Amino acid sequence: MNATTWADCESASPNQQRRTSYRHRDAEPMTPGGSVSVTILCADPVIAAGLSTVLQSGPSFQVAPAAELGDVVCGSVSADVIVADYDTALHLTEIAPTWAKRLIVFTNYDSEAKICRVLESGAGGYLLYGVGLHELFEGIRAVHQGGVALSPLAAARFTNRLRGRSLTPREKMVLEQMMFGLSNKVIARKLNLCVGTIKTHVKSILGKLDANSRTGAVIAAQHRGLLS
């Protein structure tokens, strides 16, 4: 499979954008027929069991017995790739960052804030529930080879950050006030800023969220997980 980078997501056709994005590192090609050992760290036993069953039925995967986070940290678990739920993955990147590049987050969390947080912590992949078996297998192989694997939505969210289209802390403050339908004048008074500054922030917010109105901006921000 040809590699797909984050930048490719912007220029890809609609059909290509629906596919999970992978980036393989050519310097370490996988040996034909070589196996990949996988450890699953999911708090939900049903999801953990499902992943284990699926991976054991797949080609060239060895699934280690269920493990706890402490087992990985203390070194009693040896795996090529770890597949973990969001909270466990984030915790692992904090207490054992050397594991991050071998880590794939498997979750239903699709907010930009959550996706960017764990990817910026070094996680090697971010796959959302509903991913196809082929995408799951290819994602594990990509991360095993030192690359990345991202579901299309995760790639788009992270690309926004790379393109500088994420909101600044001050813009988020303004957006939170916009959510309550407040005017620029009222927002300026609440944040102790001049009206002109608020207008500049609102214009930037609309541009970054591809919105034509204040209401549209709030809806887009909620969809991307930028607002409570």
N, C-alpha and C positions, 0 to 999 in steps of 0.2 A: 504493500500500500504506500502510495506517495505521501510524503509528510505534508501536513497542513499547519501553518503557523497562525498565531493570533491575527497577524496583519492580513492574512489571506481571507479571514472571515468577512472583511469589509468589501472585498471585491468578488467574492464567490457568488455563483448563481444561487437562486432560491433553493434548488435541489441540493446543492452542496452545503448550504447553510443549515440544512436539517440534519446533517451528519455530525457525529461526534468528531471533534478536532483532535488530531494527534500530532506530536512532534517527536520523531525518533532521532536518536543521536547516532549518526553513521559510524562513529569511531568504535562502537561496540555492537556489531551485528549479532543477532541471536543465533546460536548454533542450531542448525536444522535438527529438529527432533529433541532439542534440549528442553528440559522441564523447568518450570518456574514454581518455586514454593511460595504459598500464600497463607498469611495469617489473617483471620477475621476478628475484628474487635468491634462488636456491635452490642449495645445494651439491650436491644430488642431481640429476644431469643428466636422469634419467628423469622425475622430478617436474616439473622446470623445463620440459622439452619437452612434457609432458602439459598443463600449465597454459597454455602458449603456444598449443598447438593448440586447446584448448577455448575460450580467450578470443577467438582469431581467428575462430572459428566463431560466436561470440555477437554480439548486436546492439550496434553503436555502441562497439566497443572497438578501440583501436589499440595493438598490443603492440610495444614497443620491442625492438630486438635485445638478446640476452643481455648483461648488464652485470655488473661486479664492484662490490663494496662501495666500493672506492676511487673508482670513476667517479662514484658518487652523491655521496660526500663532497666531492670536488674540484669538483663542479658541472658535469661534462661530460654528465650525464644529467638530462633534464628530463621529469618524469612527474607526472600527476595523482595516481596511486596506485601504491604499491610493494607487491608481494606477496612475502613472504620467509619462509624457514624460521625456526624459533625462535631458534637461535643467532645467525644473521645479523641478525635483527630486534632482538634484545637488544643486540647490539654497535652497531647503527646508532643506537638510542635513546641510547646512552652517548656516542658520538663526534659525532653529528649530530642532537641532539634536535629541531631545527626540522622534521625530516622525520617525526617520530613520529606526528603526527596524520593523516598521509597513508599510514600503514603498516598493512598487514593481515598478521598472523601466520598462516601456513598450516602446520599441524603435527599430529603425533599425540600430542603431550604434553598430557595432560589432568589433571595434578596441580594442586591448588589453589595450591601455592606458586609453580609456574612461571607459571600463568595470571595470578595477581595481580601477580607481579613485573613482567612485561612490560606489563601494562595500566596499572599504577601508574607506569610509565616514560613513559606517554603514547601508547602504540600505539592506533591508531584501530579496530582490529578483531582478532578472534581466531577463526579458523575451523579446525575439526578435519577431518582426513581423513574422507572419506565424505560430506561435505556435497554436497547436490544442486546441479545446474547453476544452477537458478533462485536458490537461496540464495547461491551464489557471485557471480552477476551482480548481484543486489540488494545484497549486501554491499559490492561495489566501488562501486556507485553511491552508497550511503549514505555511505561514507567520503569519496568525492569531494565530496559536498555538505556535508562538515564534521560528519557524524554518526558513529555507531559501528555495528559489525556483530559480533555474538557468536553462536557456536554455543550451543545450549541449555545444554549442560553448562558451558561457559565462563561463561555468564551466571549460572548457579546458583552456581558456585564464587565468582565475584566478588561476588555478592549476599551470600554468607555473610560476606565481609570487611566489606561495607558495613553489615550488620546487627550487626556486632560479635560474630559467631559464630566468628571465627577464634581459634585458641589463642594465648595469650600465650607468650613465651619460657619462662617458668617452668613453665607447663602442659605445654609440649612436653618439657621436661626430665623432668617427672613421668611423662608418657605413655611416654617412651622406657624408663623403668625398669619401668613396668607391662607393657611388651612382653615383658620377661623373666620375668613372673609373680611379681615381688617384692611382698611385703606392704607395707602403709603404714609399718610400723615400720622395715623395712629401708630403704625409700626415704628415710624421714626421716633415718636415720643417714647414708646415702650423700650426701644433699644438704645435710646439716647444718641440717635444719629440724625443727620439732616435729611430732609425729604429727597434731595437730589441723589444722595448716596443710596437710599432705598430704591429709587427708580433705576439706578444703575444695576443694583443687585437683581431686581426683578427682571430686567431685560436679559441679564446673563443667565438667570434661572430658566427663563422661557427658551433661550437658545440651546442650553445644555440638555433640556428635557424634550426638545423638539415639540414644544407646545405653542399654541396660538393664543391662549388665554390663561389667566391666573387659575381658573378652575381646571383647565386641561393640564396645567403644570402640577397641580396637587394630585390629580388622578394618576398621572404618569409616575410621580414620585412614590405614591402608595403602591403602584404596580411593581416598581423596582425595589420596594422594601426600604425606601429612604425615610419614610414617616411611620410613626406608630399607627 
